[in-house]
Amino acid sequence: MTMPEDTTTTPVPFDPALLPVLAQVTQPDAPPFTPETIPELRRAMAAQFPPAAEVVGDAPVDVEERTIPGPEGAPDLTVTILSPRERTGAVPALYNIHGGGMMVGCRAMDTPRLLALVLELGVVAVNVEYRLAPEHPHPAPVEDCYAGLVWTVGHAAELGVDPERVVVMGGSAGGGLSAGVALL
């Protein structure tokens, strides 16, 4: 995978000026959103979403969890692949990047929406997990997402995907990362 030459930046620290704003937008009984509480918030969010196989149930869709290479010098990535059982030839792919403010969130949160799209459109969905801030500041998340896209296109034949018809998509932070990936 080839990355642009200079993608490094100085990490931006968590700005304490955000605390009053975050206090207004969080639930009254929710834990405070601080660097110290982020790991617990991630665990709580992830616990709300069942594994992909459970979401798919008996739908005519195959579920595969794969570990794929991350960017050079970075950890491997995990993707969830949802593939329709009934298809003829190579189909389009939806390469999904989850939301969550780039600090929380996980690929499992998008499984229901992706399952609906796989069933409706007959596409393959590849759902990537990326490293989160603040532990992994920019450009780590976008580089992870780009590495996943490169892997998806490079393994198109194995996935039964037409490499010329791959849609990069995501909601919220995933939308921002999708835009970043499209620029690389």
Buried (B, 14 or more C-beta within 10 A) or exposed (E): BEBEEEBEEEEEEBEEEEEEEEEEEEEEEEEEBEEEEBEEBBEEBBEEBEEBBEBBEEBEBBBEBBEBBBBEEBEEBBBBBBBBEEEEEBBBBBBBBBBBEBBBBBBBBBBBBBBEBBBEBBBBBBBBBBBBBEEBBBBBBBBBBBBBBBBBBBBBEEBBBBBEEBBBBBBBBBBBBBEBBEEB
